[in-house]
């Protein structure tokens, strides 16, 4: 398939501008979501936001770390897919749907049980004939882990996936974001995650110690204290090792595209495994030179972003 090339606007002169610009300046009409809350097997809940027009095919969108169904990259993608013949389900990870969850856990890169619950709920409730997965950043890694780690358990109705700005190597991406050039992003992530820690500490003070939260500066600090012990990992490194999608890509059985810009400030080269000459023939790496992290800005007021045009083109045959 011939893919449309990405050309960044002339005024976005580096990767950081490409990454930050959409969150500051893009205006996207909020889809007319219908909210549904489903109960998980551990007596918790997930908030699902639907766009339904009676189509037989469904696109499930998984957002990034500390994102939600209302972020510009999700709403832009949801509107584009809905306008081109899909029902859309934008689901919110635990703690990201406007409510703190009941159980003492967060979302994390290996939480494929939650994505599987969303997929199976959609199939059992609405009997879709085909499902495509669209993931961004952490949501992209989670989607790839889901497709590869237990490939035999993925429902047959799931036909394709496209994932943008994916940290396929979590250890390397964590170290990259800890570099001084990425301080503005890391501080924002740590602040947002800290707010959720403090909320959870009200119900589970022993599991969410937060008196000295300000001493934590990086994902390594956060994952060592919270993510690993809360979710059964030995430590941060064990969490990264088990939940990096690059080790599962050989097992993916359906057409899948990983779209990582060369200049993504969050990622290293190890996050973009090349399948062009070897490896799994159904997994394709797309590497535009520019785009930043979940950027891929298009020129023109109200114009769909390149990532949205690409996803519609790639998934249109499924």
Buried (B, 14 or more C-beta within 10 A) or exposed (E): EEBEEBEBBEEBEEBBBBBBBBEEEBEBEEBEBEEBEBEBEEEBBBBBBBBBEEBEBBBBBBBBBBBBBBBBBBBBBBBBBBEBBBBBBBBBBBBBBEEBBBBBBBBBBBBBEBBBBBBEBBBEEBEBEBBBBBBBBBBBBBBBBBBBBEBEEBBEBBBBBBBBBBBBBBBBBBBBBBEEEBEEBBEEBBEEBBBBBEBBBEEEEEBBEBEEBEEBEBBBBBBBBBBBBBBEBEBBBEBBBBBBBBBBBEBBBBBBBBBBBEBBBBBBEBBBBEBEEEEBEBBBBBBBEBBBBBBBBBEEEEEBBBBBBBBBBBBBEB
